[in-house]
Amino acid sequence: PMPGNFRRFAFNRRLLPKPADYYAGEGVCLRGRGPWRDALCPFHPDTNPSLRVHIETGAFRCMVCGARGGDVLAFHMKRHRLRFSEAAKSLGAWAPAR
């Protein structure tokens, strides 16, 4: 038990937003069908969609600038220049530990 009012918090992956909802909220327009979708890459000046996003996992990879990550948390960290805990908190995935 922790003294005082201190509560432990931890990352909970299940609380991350669904990839389609997250990317739409970030203004990233996903195009195409199938698990991998195309979009304009926000990490470099892009006029021809070079970002690939996996609609189920949130993984992303730019075929031009090389930006990549495994989920919406990684995208959020990179795009907003946040540390892991800051990004998890802002996405609502930082919850009281059980």
N, C-alpha and C positions, 0 to 999 in steps of 0.2 A: 504494500500500500504506500502511496505517495503522501507526504505530509501536506497539510493545508488544502488549498483548492486546486492544486496542480492535477491536471488530467492528461493522460498520455493520448497522443494522436498518432495515426499511422495512415499510410497510403492504402487505399482500397480501390483496386483496378475496376471492380464491378460498378463503381460510382462514376466512372468516366462517361462522358456523353457518347451517344452512338455516332460513329464516324460521319454518316450522311448529315445528321443534324449539326454536328460540330463544324464541318467544313462549310455548310450553307451559312451558318452563323458568322463565320469568318469571311464571308464574301467570296469563297473559292467555289466557282461554278464547275461542278463535275459533269463531264460529258461522256457519252458512250454507254455501252452495255457490258455485262460481264463483271467479274470481280474487280478488275483494274480499270479505273476511269482516268480520263485526261483532263487537265486544267492548266490555266496559265500559272506559271511559277511566281510566287510572291517574293522570292529571294533574289531575283535578278530581273532586269528589264526583259519581259517576255511578250512576244507578239504571236507566237505560234505555240500552242499548248505543248509544253515539254515536261510538265509535272504529271507523274502517274501516282494515283491514290488507290489503295486497296479498300474497297467500300465496306468490307466486313471487319478488318483489323485496324484500319486507320493508317496503316503503313504508307509511306510516301517516298518517292525518289524522283529527282529531277534529272533528266537525261542530258541536260546542258551544263548546269552549274554543280551538279553532284550532291545537292542538299538531299538528305535522306534521314529516315527514322522509322521506328517500328510501330508507332501508334499516335493517337491524337495528342497525347501528353508530350511526346518528343517534338511534334510540330509546334505545339503551343510554346514550349520552352525556346525553340529556335526563333520563332516568329516574334515573340514578345521579349526575348532576351531575359528569361526568368530562370532561376535555379529550380531544381526539382520540386522542393517543398512549396515554393511560391506558385509554381504552375499547377501542382496538384490541388492546392487550396483554391486557386482561382477557378478551377474546373469542377470544384465540389467533390473531389476524390480524396480529401484529407479529413478523415473521420475519427471520432473517439475510438481508441483501441478497446477491444473487448477483454 
